[in-house]
Structure formats: C-alpha cells, structure tokens
Amino acid sequence: GQAAIANARLAYLMYLKVRNSSRFKSLEDQGAMPQRPLWASTSTKDPAYPKTKYFDALIAPDTVITMPDELITAIRAVPEETFTSRIFRFLFVRRTT
C-alpha cells in the first residue's frame, strides 16, 4: 500500500510541475486544458487498512478519484470530515511532517 501511495504522489508532483510550467501556461493561453490525474481502484483490499486509506492519501486539487459505494459510505460515516478538510490536510499537514 505504501509503495502505491508513494508512486501516486510522485506522479502528482510531476503533474504539478508540468501544470505550472511556462510551456503549459503558453499552451493554456491558446486554449489547452489540463488533463487531471485519475486515481482508480481506491478501495482497500486488506481488511486491516482503514476503508479511506487510499482516498485520504491521494485526495488533492485537480485530481479525479473513482469511489466505490463502500468508500463513499465510509467517508460519509465521518461527517465532520469534509472533502475540503481532507484536501487541507493533504496540502498543509503532510508538508510539515
């Protein structure tokens, strides 16, 4: 599980590098649209893992995450956790730890 998360995060960093490059800005000025990273198969297979393990690890701005019903149910089970709070944790908390 940890290797998959690490690889996905590296892919996301590469996406940000391209997305924020002057080359892409030039293309964007001409009408180009970014292709967002898609995280699929985000349900956990190991019952020892929390159901939201991959979702919480991969949620980030400009990404698309496929979510099976079981994952949606697990996310809704914690109403004080919003998508915004999860993104905030991704952006700020992980950078300081």
Phi, psi and chi 1 to 4 in degrees:
 res  aa     phi    psi   chi1   chi2   chi3   chi4
   1 GLY       -  -39.9      -      -      -      -
   2 GLN   -69.6  -35.9  -68.5  -54.7  102.7      -
   3 ALA   -66.2  -40.5      -      -      -      -
   4 ALA   -62.7  -42.2      -      -      -      -
   5 ILE   -65.0  -44.2  -69.4  169.1      -      -
   6 ALA   -62.1  -42.5      -      -      -      -
   7 ASN   -64.5  -42.1  -76.4  -27.3      -      -
   8 ALA   -64.6  -39.6      -      -      -      -
   9 ARG   -66.1  -38.2  -73.7 -174.3  178.4  160.9
  10 LEU   -63.1  -41.8  -75.7  173.8      -      -
  11 ALA   -61.8  -39.8      -      -      -      -
  12 TYR   -65.3  -41.3 -177.1   68.7      -      -
  13 LEU   -62.5  -38.8  -70.3  174.4      -      -
  14 MET   -64.8  -40.6  -68.6  171.8   63.6      -
  15 TYR   -58.6  -47.9  161.6   78.1      -      -
  16 LEU   -61.6  -39.1  -70.0  176.3      -      -
  17 LYS   -61.4  -46.7 -176.8  177.4  178.8  179.4
  18 VAL   -67.4  -45.9  169.8      -      -      -
  19 ARG   -60.2  -32.9  177.7   73.0  177.3   85.3
  20 ASN   -98.0    6.7  -65.6  -43.6      -      -
  21 SER   -77.7  156.3   70.3      -      -      -
  22 SER   -65.6  -31.6   59.1      -      -      -
  23 ARG   -62.6  -45.4 -179.0  173.8 -176.8 -142.1
  24 PHE   -69.5  -37.7 -174.6   79.9      -      -
  25 LYS   -57.2  -41.4  -63.4  -75.4 -175.6 -153.0
  26 SER   -62.5  -43.5  174.9      -      -      -
  27 LEU   -65.7  -38.5  -67.6  170.1      -      -
  28 GLU   -64.0  -37.4 -166.2  171.0   40.3      -
  29 ASP   -62.4  -23.5  -70.0  -16.7      -      -
  30 GLN   -95.9    6.6  -61.8  173.4   49.5      -
  31 GLY   106.1    1.8      -      -      -      -
  32 ALA   -66.4  144.8      -      -      -      -
  33 MET  -113.5  141.4  -58.2  -73.8  -69.1      -
  34 PRO   -71.0  146.2   23.6  -30.1      -      -
  35 GLN   -98.1  115.2 -177.8  174.5  -12.2      -
  36 ARG   -79.7  147.7  -60.4 -178.9  -62.9  164.8
  37 PRO   -63.5  140.9  -21.8   32.2      -      -
  38 LEU  -115.1  121.8  167.4   67.0      -      -
  39 TRP  -102.0  118.5  -49.7  131.6      -      -
  40 ALA  -117.7  165.1      -      -      -      -
  41 SER    56.2   54.0 -170.7      -      -      -
  42 THR   -92.7    5.4   55.8      -      -      -
  43 SER   -79.7  151.9   59.9      -      -      -
  44 THR   -86.0  141.0   54.1      -      -      -
  45 LYS   -96.9  -29.0  -75.8   42.7  168.0 -169.7
  46 ASP   -86.1  118.8 -173.8  -25.6      -      -
  47 PRO   -64.0  -15.4   12.3  -17.7      -      -
  48 ALA   -75.7  -20.0      -      -      -      -
  49 TYR   -82.3  147.5  -69.9  159.0      -      -
  50 PRO   -62.7  146.4  -11.9   20.0      -      -
  51 LYS   -59.7  -26.2  -60.0 -118.6 -176.5  -85.8
  52 THR   -97.7   11.8   61.5      -      -      -
  53 LYS   -50.4  -54.4  176.3 -179.0  176.4   71.5
  54 TYR   -76.2  -36.9  -62.5  112.3      -      -
  55 PHE   -59.2  -50.8  176.1   80.9      -      -
  56 ASP   -63.9  -32.8  -73.0  -26.1      -      -
  57 ALA   -77.0  -25.4      -      -      -      -
  58 LEU  -111.7  -12.2  -60.3  175.6      -      -
  59 ILE   -60.7  132.2 -170.2  170.9      -      -
  60 ALA  -163.7  158.7      -      -      -      -
  61 PRO   -57.9  144.8  -23.9   33.5      -      -
  62 ASP    65.1   24.6  -63.4  -35.7      -      -
  63 THR  -114.6  160.3   61.2      -      -      -
  64 VAL  -119.9  132.1  176.8      -      -      -
  65 ILE  -124.8  124.1  -60.1  178.7      -      -
  66 THR   -76.8  140.3   62.3      -      -      -
  67 MET  -134.2  111.0  -60.8 -172.0  -24.6      -
  68 PRO   -67.7  160.2   19.2  -25.8      -      -
  69 ASP   -52.8  -39.7  -68.5  -20.5      -      -
  70 GLU   -60.1  -39.6 -174.6  177.0  -83.6      -
  71 LEU   -68.7  -42.7  176.2   56.9      -      -
  72 ILE   -59.9  -42.7  -66.8  169.6      -      -
  73 THR   -61.1  -43.1  -59.7      -      -      -
  74 ALA   -65.3  -38.1      -      -      -      -
  75 ILE   -67.3  -43.2  -68.7  166.7      -      -
  76 ARG   -67.7  -20.9  -73.4 -178.4  174.9  161.9
  77 ALA   -69.7  -12.6      -      -      -      -
  78 VAL  -121.3   77.8 -172.5      -      -      -
  79 PRO   -64.1  -23.3   19.3  -27.5      -      -
  80 GLU   -75.0  -13.2   62.4  -84.3    4.3      -
  81 GLU   -94.0  113.2  -79.7  -89.1   22.2      -
  82 THR  -102.4  168.0   64.1      -      -      -
  83 PHE   -59.3  -39.2  -74.7   98.5      -      -
  84 THR   -63.1  -44.2  -56.3      -      -      -
  85 SER   -67.0  -34.5   67.1      -      -      -
  86 ARG   -68.4  -40.6  -69.8  169.3 -170.1  -97.1
  87 ILE   -64.7  -42.8  -70.1  173.3      -      -
  88 PHE   -56.7  -44.9  179.4   84.2      -      -
  89 ARG   -62.7  -41.8 -172.8  171.4   58.3 -116.7
  90 PHE   -59.6  -45.6  176.2   90.5      -      -
  91 LEU   -73.9  -40.7  -69.3  174.1      -      -
  92 PHE  -110.0  -42.9  -61.2  104.0      -      -
  93 VAL   -69.2  -44.0  175.9      -      -      -
  94 ARG   -66.3  -28.2  -70.8 -159.3  179.9  107.1
  95 ARG   -73.5  -17.8  -70.7 -174.0 -178.1  178.0
  96 THR  -101.9   -2.2   61.4      -      -      -
  97 THR  -108.3      -   58.5      -      -      -
